[in-house]
Amino acid sequence: MIAPVTIESLDQEGRGVAHAEGKAIFITGALPGEVVTYSPYRKKSNFELAQVEKILKPGSLRVTPRCRYFGVCGGCSLQHMDTRAQVAAKQRILEGDFKHIGKVEPELILPAVYGAAWGYRYRARLSVRYVAKKGGVLVGFHEKRSSFVADMQSCEIMPPRISALIMPLRELIGSLSIRDRVPQIEISLGEDVDVLVLRIMDPLSAQDETLLRAFSTQHSIQFFLQPKGPETAYPFCPIEAAELNYTLPEFDIVMPFHPTEFTQVNPAMNRILVRRALSLLDPQPRERIADFFCGLGNFTLPIARSGAQVVGYEGSAAMVRRATENAQRNRLSVNTDFIETNLFEANEAWLQRQGHFDKMLIDPPRDGALAAVNSLTEGQAAPKRIVYISCNPATLARDAAVLVHAKGYRLKAAGVVNMFPHTTHVESIALFEQL
């Protein structure tokens, strides 16, 4: 019989950490301060992965999960933890990675940025699977640690109007002639239109098309069809609809986007993130500023609104075209240039050819921006201020080590932005200044 353990801390995957018989035990569903029993599902010589079995002594951080599918659905992992405690845990992860990976410490810890904890997710990719023994089609996220689709009828982190579509979508897909050839539905919500992108492996029949049109009219959504890769997605019904966009009202910016293009899943928090980034960067008229990994211009255009001259760099030709169009749409073409380049292959000679930048913003994917920060020179030629937006605290800490220990910067400030409540995803922002 396995003896109870006391949970000491939380790891980066949201699991409770305990020790027993010389091993670290990582227990899904357990929280710091709790006494629990557990059931291992993976054993190694120096650690075990386990699921909580029984909570003998609940901790002060525990709350009742709002979603009835929590624990089965893999979309959330922290609904059993108080929301503010979740953010505090993410802040500790960020600080720990700075200390242990980067060997750096922020001079100032920025106040954590909070937002709505429910109904925040405006982007999602739902899996679809026809399962006869489940009575038809399932639509939802994968089950935890499984490729199976969770049997869910609602989702608390999506807006209620979209959560309410899960069961109608199950019925709709189940009625199609290609019900077993629709593997996913991508949800992309804008200010004035809700778009559902159906990935279809075979053509629709005439009856299928009739059913989709009726569903679109009844539920006031627009269907796109995607026969192959994301670039093949096209509007099906209605063909003409309101423009898909999000807005940054503080900067008088409207940002159109294609439903399969990357945008932040949480538009309310994105507005706050942009505001904080611009406050830290403090762009001034006539400054020349670089925006690395600029995407469709989420930070580029607000920077340009200040009167600065901004050059956005992005590896995707499609996103460069979109960013250029968005600059035109917002009358910011004079202040912006967009360049397609692979920033993972950046080097010092390439960066010198780009000319001098007074400041820089970096917003990389999870792999970070190691090549880009290694390309910086020391001294007056380097940007005097860098704002770094990160979706992976480990790679941020690694890159911070380069900036601080090799490139002559100070880590002035850093903090977390709770872009993804109830998940272990850590979004953060850091400010670096020349010594």
Secondary structure, 3 states (H helix, E strand, C coil): CCCCEECCEECCCCCEEEEECCEEEEEECCCCCCEEEEEEEEECCCEEEEEEEEEEECCCCECCCCCCCECCECCCCCCCECHHHHHHHHHHHHHHHHHHHHCCCCCEECCCECCCCCCCCCEEEEEEEEEHHHCEEEEECEECCCCCECCCCCCCCCCHHHHCCHHHHHHHHHHCCCHHHCCEEEEEECCCCEEEEEECCCCCCHHHHHHHHHHHHHHCCEEEEECCCHHHCEEEECCCCCCCEEEEHHHCEEEECCCCCCCCCCHHHHHHHHHHHHHHHCCCCCCEEEEECCCCCCCHHHHHHCCCEEEEEECCHHHHHHHHHHHHHCCCHHHEEEEECCHHHCCHHHHHHCCCCCEEEECCCCCCCHHHHHCCCCCCCCCCEEEEEECCHHHHHHHHHHHHHCCCEEEEEEEEECCCCCCCCCEEEEEEEEC
